[in-house]
Amino acid sequence: MWRELRPIGRHPESGGYRRFAWTGADAECRDWFEAQASARGLTYEVDRNGNQWAWLGDPVEGDAVVTGSHLDSVPDGGAFDGPLGVVSSFAALDELRARGARLDKPVGVVNFGDEEGARFGLACVGSRLSAGRLTVEEAWRLTDGDGVTLPQAMEAAGYDPEGIGADPERLARIGAFVELHVEQGRALGLSGDAVGIASAIWPHGRWRFDFRGEANHAGTTRLVDRRDPMLSYAETVLAARREARLAGAVATFGKISVEPNGVNAVPSLVRGWLDSRAEDQETLDVVVAAIEEAARDHARAGGVELDVVRESFTPVVEFEHALRDEIARILGREADLKVPVLGTGAGHDAGILSGRVPTAMLFVRNPTGVSHSPAEHAAEDDCLAGVTALADVLEGLARR
Amino acid sequence: MWRELRPIGRHPESGGYRRFAWTGADAECRDWFEAQASARGLTYEVDRNGNQWAWLGDPVEGDAVVTGSHLDSVPDGGAFDGPLGVVSSFAALDELRARGARLDKPVGVVNFGDEEGARFGLACVGSRLSAGRLTVEEAWRLTDGDGVTLPQAMEAAGYDPEGIGADPERLARIGAFVELHVEQGRALGLSGDAVGIASAIWPHGRWRFDFRGEANHAGTTRLVDRRDPMLSYAETVLAARREARLAGAVATFGKISVEPNGVNAVPSLVRGWLDSRAEDQETLDVVVAAIEEAARDHARAGGVELDVVRESFTPVVEFEHALRDEIARILGREADLKVPVLGTGAGHDAGILSGRVPTAMLFVRNPTGVSHSPAEHAAEDDCLAGVTALADVLEGLARR
């Protein structure tokens, strides 16, 4: 399975993946999913939001056990973030068949569309729509960097955007959703476990900082006559790191857009995006407020105007304790629930579905913790341990 | 003349101009130039490097007096930087005809191609090629942000790139070149003069700073595990301002490129361009060395690799003193040569030609000093004073 998936959307220079929603690379990934479903004789369907499903048994029975993840990527992302969960889902079904496992409930594999939000700026669009956590009006307004709207992109990819929206009937089929994912930190690397269970997803959000100054000639404008927004931006980048470190949180400026972005022009606009996450809501509020205050102070001192817009926010997600404990029992980990049950700073479709459907996550060890990078890696033995753990969990949960 | 030129390449939202070399907006500007030449019965020609010339009299006679400037713009540039010099050149010819002025020498108007370097990253490509200050090999390697090379762009615009290169025969026709330009600082605004004479162009250069760290997930990577190049970049931006202020120079980071430039990804690469200029070479060397040292210190501390590449450099240009004094005499300013003779931090085609041809520059007052911005402005009275001064200079220089 890996061999066919590996070349899709891979950039020849960076070695990273560029599988953005509703692009050609995305379509190839989706064709791959359909082919995997077909090769196993699974019932294949695409829901109104473009999420792909493959079913063993009849999902209309309800109380289904569903696993899966996503196949899209961040810009120059790694091979594992997303695809490991989908590949492991099919591999776990293969293992269950080889075992001759008894499955009393329908079992499904899902590929949620546009999880990373690399193209339209909002993560988990497929699962958000289905869970009713993104309104149809908001979705229709999503626009990529080239001015193409989400419905236009869906239509160009051969999907009817008219039907998008909440899909409670389909979610009602699901008794439990378990997403397997490569870990995006080093907790398992440090604890020495190949596979772990998630306890919670940290609250997190994205804020856009627009620093507006005055475009000017970089050669002839005296420093004292400048209103240079790049300086306020730079001060804010450093303040974000300081505040996050003080609070034990994370804060990152990883995306920037500059106008006019000319070598010999003082910028008129520097737009920077802050991503910040913390263990609890209160800490996150304190960190972001402190960063914003520092930004305002520096902007004011430099004659620069500042607008801060919260572009997205996801509160803390505590995965359902009953399901989490049941999975720990299946995996024989009752004795030591604290390790490797771990929190995560990353958002996932499982976090979006949580609250609508009992949801859990399994993590596979990532020795370096590197993610969202071509260097993202998981060892083959750990991936196989993940498949076995997932098969165990599916088998356990699919028993009546 | 202004009325026809004004709408070309103007961006409807920013109000700024986007007239980049060999684009549609550039072609419209070039058509305008040809129409102006034709309307005045001037001899029109395009040289091997795509520079446009309009001649009153036969330039082959030699010892010609040439004026002109450029029509292209920086991204979202103002209406005056470049076009004021070309429009004033035609207006000065009109004034000379109305006066019935005696012109013993041929008089030419030139529009140099690609002065701003907004598309291919190198300023003054047209004059550099003609003056032999850019080799044909280097020019063929110039590439825009979309991967289009300069020869491809010229060809697409209907020009034959095969013939580009040094053009000593054409330059040998010129006895004196005088470029009129809107001032890009506030020296005339502060001195109270409508028109000034340039003394020198500050040495200046562009340096590319490549900060390479490690792409990583912005939510799950602990701060201590990060190698975030955005932090080193931010420290360097602030160091540049500090060092320039200490030295009385200017230093600007106005252009940036980030990979992967995702909201939830620690960047793998932050590429920032430094533009720096100072009154003399020694000061500039000290400033840039200090900025580079600060960048290296911060990069090292953050586990970030740094490459610094000097992308272009122009030494100090002292305009020819004899021509400068002659112009001051014509304008009746012998008594007080120091004001308004002024240095400038901006590069110009006149600076490129200097050393090949006796060259001088006239500046028209810019009350705010704002340039490379839609807010760039010169008062109508000052522009008319510029035309009259230029007519006086052309008449004086064209006498035998």
Interface residues (C-beta under 8 A of the other chain):
Chain A: S14 G16 V74 P75 D76 G77 D81 E116 G117 A118 G121 A123 E183 Q184 G185 R186 W202 H204 R206 E214 A215 N216 H217 A218 G219 T220 T221 R222 L223 D225 D228 M230 L231 Y233 A234 E235 V237 L238 R241 A244 R245 V250 T252 F253 G254 K255 I256 V258 E259 P260 N261 G262 V263 N264 A265 V266 P267 S268 W273 D275 R277 T344 G345 A346 G347 G369 V370 S371 H372 S373 P374 A375
Chain B: S14 G16 V74 P75 D76 G77 D81 E116 G117 A118 G121 A123 E183 Q184 G185 R186 W202 H204 R206 E214 A215 N216 H217 A218 G219 T220 T221 R222 L223 D225 D228 M230 L231 Y233 A234 E235 V237 L238 R241 A244 R245 V250 T252 F253 G254 K255 I256 V258 E259 P260 N261 G262 V263 N264 A265 V266 P267 S268 W273 D275 R277 T344 G345 A346 G347 G369 V370 S371 H372 S373 P374 A375
